[in-house]
Amino acid sequence: MKKVIGILFFIPAPFLFGQNISVIEKKLNDAFQKIEHWSSEGRDQKSFSDSLYAANTKFEKLLSQYTSSNPETLSYNFKSLEKAGLTVATSEDGKFRIYSWDTWTGGTMHFFKNVYQYKTGNKVQSKTVDSDMEGDPKSYFYQINDVISQNKKYYLAQGTSILSSGLSSHYVQVFSIENDGTLNDNAQLIKTQTGIKNQLRYEVDLTASSNRNNEIRNYKIEYDKKNKIISIPLILDDSKVTSKKIRYQFKGKYFEKL
């Protein structure tokens, strides 16, 4: 009688990790492609509006599900999704992320959805932002910087809203992860003349007559992380965007106007 020799295979952890996360990325990518389909060639069909809404809802649920149950997603580079149009902004400490995408449910005004992902202890959590894809257009976030104030970590997230072909809104919003494990999207860290605020916001109207021959196109927020300075453009009452900057510097407790 022949002996049967059993061979036990040990699969390296990195291989299992790569397999698992790649499956997640493929499922997310497939769902995201549905949004692209119904927002382009699918528009010729009568059901495109309902189908586009459903595609956005499905992707949001899948993204929320995976980002709240798989810690690997917090540091994973979703190359295919970003190439397809998903914007992923990650904090400097790697503990906070914002996923943003255009729902393509609007016209010249673009409607965005966001999913916040953050780490508490060894777990990850995610939070969706209420949006009916018809009212508040929301924005996409593209950069997150970290600041410590009074031994507490805060996150400065830069976002942009597209209100029309020539009108856009730009802002920096402050977030924090609280001790009870919740994400605070209304953290107060910016000192202004009217009080301590959660945001700095301004609008740029490129269709205004004052900007028609204006060569200045660098109107986005700038952040100097070495000196902890937020810079926004000075915009005149006639909507003209100037080369001058309004600066807020972190003074140990708050960002204050220089």
N, C-alpha and C positions, 0 to 999 in steps of 0.2 A: 504494500500500500504506500503510495507516494505521500510525502509530507507536503502540506500546503504552507508555504512561507508567506506570512502577512507582512506587507510593507506599509508603514505609516508615514504619510506625507505631511510635513509641516509647511504651511503656506505663510510666508513672511507677512507681518502685519501691514507694511506699506502696500503690498499687493492687494490685500483685502480692502484697504482704505481706498485705493485707486479704483477698484472695481465698484465699490459701493457708491462713491461720489460721482463716478462717471455715469452710472445708471440714473442717479438723481438728476444730473445735468441733462441727460438725454430726455427724460420725461418732462423736465421744465422747458427745454428747448422745443420739444414737439408742441407743447401747449402754447408757447410764445409764438410759434410759427402760425398758429391758428389766428392770432390777432392780426398778423401781417397779411394773411390770406383774405380775411373778411374786410380789411381796411383798404385793400387794393383790388385785385381781380374779382373778389367776392362781392364787391359793391354793385355789380350788375344784376345780382339776384334780389328778389323782393324781400327775402328774409334777412338781408345782410345786417340791418340795424340790430335786430334781436340776436342774431348770431354773433355779431361783434361784441355786444354787451356780455353775452354768455361766455365768450372766449376770454374776455378780460377777467370776469368773475372766476372762471376755472383756474386761470393762471395765478391769480391772487391767492386763491385757497391753497393751491399746490405749493406755492412759494412760502406761504405762511406755515403750512404743515411741515415742510422740510427744514425751514430755518428755526423752527421751535423744537425740533426733535433730534437734529443732527448737528452736534458741535462742530463737525468738520466744515460745514458750510460757511461758518463765520470767517474762515481764513482762506477758503478756496477761491481760485481765480476762474470765474465763469467766463472763459474766453469766448465761447460760441454765443452765449447769451448777450454779452456786451457787444459783440460784433453785430448781432441782430438788432440791437437798439436798447437793451437794458443798461441803465446807468447804475453803477455800484460805487458808493462812496464809503470808505473805511476810515475809522479814527486812527490816530497815530499809535495808540496802545493796542489796537486790534480788538477792542471789546465792544465796539459799536459800529453798526453798519446801517446804511439806508439804501434800499433798492427802489429805483424810480423808473417808470416807463410811461410813454405816451399811449393813451388808450385809443387815439385816433377816432374818438367819438365827436370831436368838434370840427370846426372849419379853420379859419385864421386864428381863432382862439383855441389853444391846445389844452386838453384835459389830461392831467397826470395822476397816476396812482403811486402810492408809496407803501413800502413795508419796512418797518424798523426792526432791526435785530440787535440783541445785546446779550452780554454775558453776565451772569450772576453766580458766583462760586464756580462750580464745574458744569453748570447748565447754561443752555442758551434759551432765550425767549424771543418771541416776535410779537409785533403789534401792528395791526393794520390801521390805516387812517380812513375814517368815514368819508366817502365821496360817492355822489350819485351819478358821476360822469356827465352831469348836465349843469350843475350849479357852480360851486367853487371850482375853478380850474386847477387848483393846487400848483405844484411846481416840481421840478426835478432838482435833486441835490447832487452836487459834483465834488465837494471837498469838505472834509471834517478835520478840525484841529483841536488839540487838547490843551486845557488850561487848568491849573490847580489854584483854587482860592480857599483859604482857610482850611487846608488839609482835605478839601473835597474836589473831585475831578468833575470838570465841566467840558462839554463838547460844543464847539462852534461850527455849525453846519451852514455852508453857503448854498443858496438855492436861487432858481430863476423860474419865473412864470412867463409864459408867452401869451399875451393878451390879444394881440393882433399881429398883422404882418410887420408893423412898425413900432408897436408898443409892447414893452416888456417891464417886468417888475423884478428887482434884484434885492436880495436880503441875506442877512446872517441871523440865524436863530440858535438859541442856547438850549442845550439838553443836559440832563444829568441822570445818572442811575442812582436811585435812592436805596437806603439801607434795607427797606422792606422788599427789594427786588423789583420795584416798578420803575418804569421809564417816565421821567418828568420832561415833557416837551414845552413846558412853560417856565423853565428855570430863569431866574432874574440875575443878570450879571453886567448889564450895560447901564451906566449912570448918565442920564440926560437931564435937561433943565426941568422936565416934567415928572421926573422920578426914575426909579430903577426899572429897566425894561428887559423884555425877553428877546427883542428884535431891533435891528436897524434895517429900514426898508426905504427904497426909493424907486421911482418909475423913470424910464427913459422912453421918450417919444421921438422917434426918428422922422416922423411925418410932420412934426412942427416946422413952421417956416424958419425958425431960428436955427434949425439943424440941417436944412437942405444943402447948404454949402459948407457945413461944418465937417472938417477933416478929422475931428477927434472921434475915434471909434473904440477907444480903450475905456469903456464905461463900466466894467465889471468890478466887483469887490476885490481888493487885494489884501492879503494878510501876510505880515512880516512876523513869522513865528519866533525868530530870534529876539526881536525887540517887543513882540506881542502888541503889534499895532494893526488895527483894522482901518483901511483907507477906502473911502467911497468918494465918488466924484461930486464936486460942487455943481449943482444944477440951478440955474437962475429961474426967476418967476415966469419967464417966457419959454421955459422948457429947454433952453440952451444948455448943452452939456459942455462944461469948461474943462480945462486941463488942471485946474486947481483941485486939491483934495481936502476932504474933511477927515480928520484922523482921531481915532479913539485908541488910547493906550491902556494896557492893563497895569494898574497901580498897586497890585497886591491883593485887592479885594474886588474891585470893579474895573471895567473898562471906562475911562473917563476922557472927555474931549480935550485935545491938546490946544 
